[in-house]
Amino acid sequence: MKTGKRITITLLSLLGLALAIELCIVYYNANFAIDAQPSICAINESMDCDSVAKTAYSQFLGVPLSLWGVCLYLFVLFINFVDKLKNIKFLGFLGVFKNPSSYIFCITLLSFFISMGLGYISVQKINSICIFCFLTYFIDLIIALVSKDWGKSIVEEIKISISDFIEAIKVKRYALWFTLLVLLGCSILLYTTTTNILTPQIAKRNEMVRFMNEYKDIVDGKTMGKTNATVIIEEFIDFNCGGCFMANLYLHRIISEFENVKVTQHILPLEQTCNHNMKFEGHKNSCLKAQYALAAAKQNKYWQMSDLLFAENPEDEKEIIEHARLLDFDIKKLKEDAHSEEIKQEITDSIKLADSKDISVTPTIYVGMRKTLGISSYPSFRQLVIEQGGKEKTFNE
C-alpha cells in the first residue's frame, strides 16, 4: 500500500475511533449514569446525541452501535498495517491478508450504506440526529474512497475479498481459528442479546411491553376491559398524583382478575395552565402530560402512555419524548397531536365533566354508582368491585 494512502487511512481511522469512543461515553452517560450532564453534542431537540443514545435504535444484537464503531476502526487500522505486521517473526500467518486495500474498501463501504439506513431512522423515526454519528458515516465513506483501487470496479474489489476469504479457510488451521472466532463472537452476542447487559433501554422497553401486554382488553381509547362489562369503573386522574399512580396499578390488576369489568380514565389536570378552577399553580406539567396521553390515544396507545407517565414521572416534554421512543411511537405525529387545539379542547371537556360531577380531587373513582376518593388498599377496593357485581375469573382463564 502506498505511504500516502496508508497515512490518510490511518488519520481518518484514528479520527473515527476517537468519535466512536466519545459516542461510547455519551451512550454510557445517557443510559447508565443517572446524574450525568448533557453531552457536548446535545445541542437542541433536533440535534441531540443523548436522545438518540437512549433509543432502542442505538444498538444491534445487544451491543451499542458506538462499540461496533470502535471495533470497525480498530479492524481498519489493523488491516491497514497488516503487510507490515506480517514481517514480524511470530506474525507471519498474517500473510493470509493479501489485498488489504480491497478489504478496507469493502468493509467501510458496507458500513457507510448501513449508516445511511441508520441516518434515515434517526431523521424519520427518532426525529433527532446525532452529529458525531453522522461524522463517522462520512469518515467511513472517505476511507472507502481513499482505499479504493480505481483501476478495479466495485464488483472486482468485492470478488477479490470474497476469493481471498475462501482461499484462506481452505487451510485447516485458518478454518479452525475462524470457526473458533465465530463461535466466540456468537456466544458474546447471544449473551448481550439475551441479558441486555449493555442495553438497559431495551430491557426497559421489554419490561414495559410485557407489563402492558398483561392487560390486552383494550376497548378503545381510554377504556380498558370487556365491551359487554356489567361493572363500569370511571377514574378521574392527574398524572402527577401519587395516589393516582397506585390507583392505576390497582385498576390494571382488577381488569386482569375480573371477567366483567370495564375501566375508563378521565383526565383532570390539577394545574392552572389548563384548569382554570385551580386557585393555585398546582401540579407542574400535569396539563402537558395530559396532552401527550390523549395524543397517544390517536395512535391507539393511550394506556401505554398512561402507564409510562405514571411509571417514569418525566419532568418535562423532552423526557416524555425520550420515553415515548422506547415504545415506537410516531414521534412527529405525537408532538403535533399533543399541541393541537383538538387535544386541548378534549382536556377542557374532561375538566367540565369532572365539574358536572362535583369532582375536584384525584383520584376520584366511581365503581358503578359508588363514589370513592382514593384507594386505601387493594383488598378493600377489590371487595368493592365484588359488591358491585364483579365476577372473578376462573383459574384457567
N, C-alpha and C positions, 0 to 999 in steps of 0.2 A: 504494500500500500504506500502511495506517495506521502512524503512527510507533511506537505501542506494539508492534504485531506485528513491525515491522521490527527494533526493538531486541531483542525477545525471540529472534527467529530468529538475529540476529547473535551474541548472547551464547551461545546454545546451539551454534551452529556453531563459534564460537571454542573452546568447551569440547571439542566433539567433535574439532576439529582438533588441539588440544593432546594429547588422549588418543591420537589416531591417530599423531602424531609420536612420542610416548613409546613406542607399540607398535612403531614402525619401529626405534627404538633397541633395544628388547627383542629384536626379530627379528634385528637385526644382531649383537648380542652373543651370542645363542643359536646362531647359525649361522655366524658369521664370526670372532668374537673368542674365541680358544681360552682365554685366561686371564681372561675376564670374570667378575665376581662375579654371584651370583644377583640378579635384579631385585627391586624393591620389591614386586611382585605375585606373587613366588614364595613363597607363604605356607606351603603344605603340599602333600601329594600330590594332594589333591582340587582345590586352587586354586593352579594353577601356570602362569603366563603363559609361562614359559620352555619348559616341556614342550610346551605347545600350539604354540609357535612353531617347534619342531623337527620337527613332523609334516608330512606331505605335504598335510594339510588346511589349512595356513596360507597357501596360495597359490591363485591362479586364473590360468590361462594364463601361468604362469611369473612372475607378479607377486605379491609378498606382499599379503595382504588388507589389511594396515595401510596400504600405499601406495595401494591402491584407496580406502581410507577418507579419506586425505589429499586425494585428487582429488575425492571426493564433497563434502567440506566446503568446499573451495575453490570448487567449482562452485555450491554453495548460496549462499555469500557473494557470488559474482559475480551470480547471478540476483537475489538479494535487493536489490542496488543497481543493477540494470541500468536501471531507469527514471530513475535519477539520472545514470548514466554516459552515457546516450544524448544528454543535453543538451550534452555536450562536443562541440565542433565536429567533430572528426575521428572521433568515435564514433557519429555519427548512425545508422549502419547497425544499431545495436543496437535500434533501434525495432522490429525484427522480432520481438522478445520482447514480445508483447502482454499476456500473462497470467502474470506471474512467480509469483504465489502458487500457481496451478494446477501449474506445472512443479515447484516445490519440493515441493508436496504429493505429486505422483505419484512423483517420484524417491526421496523419503525413505520413503514408504510401501512402495515396492518394495524399498528397501534393508532395511527392517525385516523384511519377510517372508523375504527371503534370509537375514537374520541369524538368524531363528528356525530355519531349516534348519541353519545353522552351529552354533547352540546345541544342537540335537539331536545333531549329530555329535560335538560336544565332550563331551556327557554320555554318550552311548551308545557311541561309537567310541573316543574318546581317553581317557575316564574321568578327565578333568581339565578344569577350566574356567579361562578367562582372565577375571578380574574386570574389567579395563579394557575387554576386548572387549564384555562384557555391558553395561557402562555406555554404550558407544557405541550398542548396539542400542536402548536405551531413549531415548537422546537423539534417535535417528532418529524414533522413534515420536512423541515430544513435538513435534519440529519439524513433523512431518506434521499433527498435531492443531492446532498453532498456525497453520499456513499454510492450513488447510482453510477454504474458504468454506462456511459451514454453511447457506447458502441454496441450495447446489447438492448434488446427490448425488455419490457417488464416481464413478459412471459418467459423469456430466456433466463432472466435472473431468478425467477421462481423455480423453473425447471432445474437450474444448477443447484439451488439449495435443497430441493427435494432429492435430487440424484445423489448429492453428497451424503445426505442423511441415510438413504437406503444402502449406499455402499458401506457406510460406517457400521451399521448394525448387522451387516453380513459377517462382520468379525465377532466371534463369540464373546470375547471379553468386553467389547464395547456394547454388545447387545445385553450382556448381563448387567453392566453398570447402568445402562439406560433403563432397563426393567426395574432395577432397584430404586433408581431416582424417581421413576414414575410411581412406584408403589409408595415411596416415602411422601411424595407430593400429594398423592390421592389420600393418604392417611391423614395428613395435616389438614387438607381441605375438608375431609369428612368430619374431622374434629371441630374445625371452625364453623362449619355449616350447621352441625347439629347442636353445638353448645352456644353458639352466638357469643363466644367469649370476647371477640373483637368488635362485635356489632350490637351494642345494647339497644340501639334504636329498632333493630329487627326483633330482638327478644321482647321489647316493649310492645311493638305492634302486634306480634303474635299473641301475646298475653291479652291485649285489649280485644283483639278479634275473637279469641277463644272465649273470653268473658262475655262478649256481646252475642256470640253465636249460641250461647246457652238460652237466650231469650229470642227465639226466632218468630214468635207470634206477633209480628207487626201488622196491625190492621191497615193503618195509613197515617202518614204524617206523625202527629204527636200522640197517636193512640196505639197501645200495645195490648195484646190479649186475644180473646176469641171474639169473632164477629157476632156470634149469637149468644154472647155472655148475658147472664141474668143478674150479675152483680157488677155494678158500674162504679168505678173509683175515679174521682176527679181530684187532681192535686194542683195547688197553686204554689209556684216555686220561684225562688230567686237563686241564681247560680252562685252567689256569694254568701249564701245562708248555710251555716254549719248543720243546722237541723235538717235542711233540705237534702244535704248530702246523704245523711243517714236514711231519710225517708225514701230517697231514690233507690238505695240498696234494698230496703225492705220491700218496696213495690216490685222490683225485679224478682225478688225471691217469692213473693206472693204469686206472681204470674207463673213461675216455674213449679209451684206446688198445688195450684188450684186449676180446675178444668173449665170453670165457667165465670172467669173474672176478666174484666177489661179495664185498663188504666188509661186515662187521658191527662197529659200535663198541660197546664195553663201557666204562662209566664207572667209573673208580677214583679218586675224590677223595682227594688226599693232604692231608687236613685232619682234625684231631681232632674237629671238630664232628659229623661223621657216620661217620668212620672210626676206630674205637677201637683199631685196630692201630698207629696213629701214636704214636710216643713223644715227639713234639714238636708244636707248634701247626700247622706245615705251611703249605700254600698258602691264604692268606686268601680266603674266599668261594668256594672250589672246590666245596663242598657246595651252596651256593646256586645256582651256575651249573649244576651237575648237575641240580638240581631243575627249573630252567627248561628245560633241554634235554629232559628226559623229559616235562615238561608240554607242550612244543611238539609232541611226538610224538602227543599226543592230538588235535591239530589237523592231523595229517599234515604237520608242518613241522619234524621233528626235525633234518634236515640243514641247513635254513635257519638254525635257531637255533644249531646246532653251528658252522657257518661264521661266523655273526655273532659268537659268543662268542670264537672264535679271532681273527677279523679286528679286532674293536673292543676286545677286552680290557676290558670295562666294570668299573669299580671296585666298584660296589655295585648293589643292586636297582633303584634309581631309574634308573641308566644302562642297565641291561638293558631296562627297560620302555621307555625313550626310543628305544632302537634297535629294539626289537620293533615299535613303532608304525610304523616305516618299511616293515615287511613285512606290514602289515594283519592282525596277529593279533587275535583276540578277547581283548583285554587282561584283562577281568574274569575270563574263564574261565582264561586263562593263569596269573594270580596265584592263583586258587583251587586249581587243579591243582598248581601248584608247591609249595604249602604243605600239600597233602593227605597223609594217612597212607599212602595207596596209593603215591605217588611216593617217599616216604621209605623205604618197605619195598622198593621196586624198587631203590633205591640200595644198601640193605643186602644185597639178594640179589646185586647185581652185585659188591659187595666180597667176598662169600662165594665167588662163582665165581672171582674172582682168587685168593683164598686156596687154593682147591682145586687151582689150577694153580701154586701157589707163586710168585705174581706180586706184587711189592711196589714196582716202579718203573714209570714211564711215560716214553715209550711202550713198551709190550711188544706185539709183533706176531707172530702166527702166520700163516705162508703155507703152507697145507696143514699138514703136521706139523713144519715148520721154525720154530723159535722164534728171534726176533731182538730184541735190546734196542736200541731207537732205530734210526735210519737214517743211515748215513754219507753216502750220496749217492744221487741218484735213479737214475743208471745202474746202480749195484750192486744197488739194490732191484728195479729193472726186470728185471735179469738173473736175480734170484732167482725172480721170478714166472714167467719163461720156463722156468727149470729145473724148476719145479713143474707145468708143463703149460700155462702161459698162451699163448693164441693171439692174435697181434696182429691188429687189424682191418685190412682192406684199405683202400687209399687212398679208394675210392669209398664207403666206409661212413661 
